[in-house]
Amino acid sequence: MELVAERGVGGRVLDFDAWVAARGDELFRLAYVITGNRADAEDVVQDALSRALPRWERIAAVEDPDAYVRRMVVNAHTSWWRKFRRRESPVAEVRLGESAEPDVAEQDRVWRACLALPVDQRVAVVLRYYEQRDYADIADLTGVREGTVRSRVSRGLAALRTELEDDDDD
């Protein structure tokens, strides 16, 4: 897919619509893993893209526009979370019955434990293990030091281990 469009006399700039068509699903998956539900993920991506569009010429010129916009998604989620953190928590949409496949039930159990993590730890764990990013990249995306990222990932994993071990004891 050709992601560039002619830009006046000299340079070329990434075409925003083509870029979004190519990267939109990836941004949505990231937002979904961070937010925990489809509607909020759509809102976060929409907010990030609506902020990116007026600045697109400048964003397209950076070394890695994908990383720049992923950071915008993470920042949009952080802003959204601060604004709405006191709202009601949704009730579980579907209860898994005994007929559910074991691996689906296990994935659901891990996912619910992940959603229980504090936002900073969840973002770090998701970027590290779901997006498979290195610590330096996560530090760039979240705007904190690499040591802070390592600490958040470590604490998040410890909390997940504890939560999942407690569930096994039941």
C-alpha positions as CSV (number, residue, x, y, z in Angstrom):
1,M,0.0,0.0,0.0
2,E,1.4,3.4,-0.9
3,L,1.3,5.6,2.1
4,V,2.8,8.7,0.7
5,A,1.1,11.6,-1.2
6,E,2.7,14.4,-3.2
7,R,3.5,17.4,-1.1
8,G,3.9,20.5,-3.2
9,V,7.1,21.1,-5.1
10,G,9.6,18.9,-3.2
11,G,9.0,16.5,-0.4
12,R,6.5,13.8,0.2
13,V,4.3,13.4,3.3
14,L,2.5,10.3,4.5
15,D,-1.2,10.4,3.6
16,F,-3.2,10.5,6.8
17,D,-6.2,8.5,5.5
18,A,-4.0,5.8,4.0
19,W,-1.9,5.7,7.2
20,V,-5.0,5.3,9.4
21,A,-6.4,2.6,7.1
22,A,-3.1,0.7,7.4
23,R,-2.5,1.3,11.2
24,G,-6.0,1.8,12.6
25,D,-6.5,-1.8,13.7
26,E,-3.1,-1.9,15.5
27,L,-4.0,1.3,17.3
28,F,-7.4,-0.1,18.3
29,R,-5.8,-3.3,19.6
30,L,-3.4,-1.3,21.7
31,A,-6.2,0.9,23.1
32,Y,-8.4,-2.1,23.7
33,V,-5.8,-3.9,25.7
34,I,-5.2,-0.8,27.8
35,T,-8.8,0.2,28.4
36,G,-10.4,-3.2,28.7
37,N,-13.4,-2.6,26.5
38,R,-14.4,-1.8,22.9
39,A,-16.2,1.5,23.4
40,D,-13.5,3.1,25.5
41,A,-10.8,1.9,23.1
42,E,-12.7,3.4,20.1
43,D,-13.0,6.7,22.1
44,V,-9.3,6.7,22.9
45,V,-8.2,6.0,19.3
46,Q,-10.7,8.6,18.0
47,D,-9.3,11.2,20.4
48,A,-5.7,10.5,19.5
49,L,-6.4,10.6,15.8
50,S,-8.4,13.8,16.0
51,R,-5.4,15.4,17.7
52,A,-3.0,13.9,15.2
53,L,-4.9,15.1,12.0
54,P,-4.2,18.9,12.4
55,R,-0.6,18.1,13.2
56,W,-0.2,15.4,10.6
57,E,2.4,17.1,8.4
58,R,4.7,17.5,11.3
59,I,4.0,14.0,12.7
60,A,4.6,12.4,9.3
61,A,8.0,14.0,9.2
62,V,9.3,12.5,12.4
63,E,11.5,9.4,12.3
64,D,8.8,7.0,13.5
65,P,5.2,8.4,13.1
66,D,3.8,5.0,14.2
67,A,5.5,5.3,17.6
68,Y,4.5,8.9,17.9
69,V,0.8,8.1,17.4
70,R,1.0,5.1,19.7
71,R,2.3,7.5,22.3
72,M,-0.7,9.8,21.6
73,V,-3.0,6.8,22.2
74,V,-1.4,6.0,25.5
75,N,-1.6,9.7,26.5
76,A,-5.2,9.9,25.4
77,H,-6.0,6.9,27.6
78,T,-4.2,8.5,30.5
79,S,-6.2,11.7,30.1
80,W,-9.4,9.7,29.7
81,W,-8.6,7.7,32.8
82,R,-8.0,10.8,34.9
83,K,-11.2,12.3,33.8
84,F,-13.4,9.2,34.2
85,R,-11.7,7.2,36.9
86,R,-14.6,7.7,39.3
87,R,-17.3,6.4,37.0
88,E,-19.0,3.1,37.7
89,S,-17.3,-0.1,36.8
90,P,-19.2,-2.2,34.2
91,V,-20.5,-5.5,35.4
92,A,-19.0,-8.6,33.7
93,E,-20.6,-8.9,30.3
94,V,-20.6,-12.7,30.1
95,R,-20.1,-15.3,32.8
96,L,-18.2,-18.3,31.6
97,G,-20.0,-21.5,32.3
98,E,-18.6,-24.9,32.8
99,S,-18.9,-25.6,29.1
100,A,-16.3,-22.9,28.2
101,E,-13.0,-24.2,26.8
102,P,-10.3,-24.2,29.5
103,D,-7.9,-22.0,27.5
104,V,-10.7,-19.4,27.0
105,A,-11.5,-19.5,30.7
106,E,-7.8,-19.1,31.5
107,Q,-7.4,-16.2,29.1
108,D,-10.4,-14.5,30.7
109,R,-9.0,-15.0,34.2
110,V,-5.6,-13.5,33.2
111,W,-7.4,-10.6,31.4
112,R,-9.5,-9.8,34.5
113,A,-6.4,-9.9,36.7
114,C,-4.6,-7.5,34.2
115,L,-7.6,-5.1,34.3
116,A,-7.3,-5.0,38.1
117,L,-3.7,-3.6,37.9
118,P,-3.2,0.1,38.4
119,V,-3.2,1.9,35.0
120,D,0.6,2.7,35.0
121,Q,1.4,-1.0,35.6
122,R,-1.2,-2.3,33.2
123,V,0.1,0.0,30.4
124,A,3.7,-1.1,31.0
125,V,2.8,-4.8,31.1
126,V,0.7,-4.6,28.0
127,L,3.3,-2.7,26.0
128,R,6.0,-5.1,27.2
129,Y,4.3,-8.4,26.7
130,Y,1.3,-7.8,24.3
131,E,3.0,-5.3,22.0
132,Q,6.5,-6.9,22.7
133,R,8.2,-3.6,23.1
134,D,11.6,-3.2,24.8
135,Y,12.0,-1.1,28.0
136,A,13.5,1.9,26.2
137,D,10.7,2.0,23.7
138,I,8.1,1.8,26.5
139,A,9.9,4.6,28.3
140,D,9.7,6.8,25.2
141,L,6.0,6.0,24.7
142,T,5.0,6.7,28.3
143,G,7.4,9.6,29.0
144,V,9.0,8.1,32.0
145,R,12.5,6.7,32.7
146,E,13.5,3.2,31.7
147,G,14.0,2.3,35.4
148,T,10.5,3.3,36.1
149,V,9.2,1.2,33.3
150,R,11.1,-1.8,34.6
151,S,9.7,-1.2,38.1
152,R,6.2,-1.0,36.8
153,V,6.5,-4.1,34.7
154,S,8.0,-6.0,37.7
155,R,5.3,-4.8,40.1
156,G,2.6,-5.6,37.6
157,L,3.9,-9.1,37.0
158,A,4.2,-9.7,40.8
159,A,0.6,-8.5,41.3
160,L,-0.6,-10.7,38.5
161,R,1.3,-13.7,40.0
162,T,-0.3,-13.1,43.4
163,E,-3.8,-12.6,42.0
164,L,-3.6,-15.7,39.8
165,E,-2.1,-17.8,42.5
166,D,-4.9,-16.7,44.9
167,D,-7.4,-17.7,42.2
168,D,-5.8,-21.2,42.0
169,D,-6.1,-21.6,45.8
170,D,-9.9,-21.1,45.6
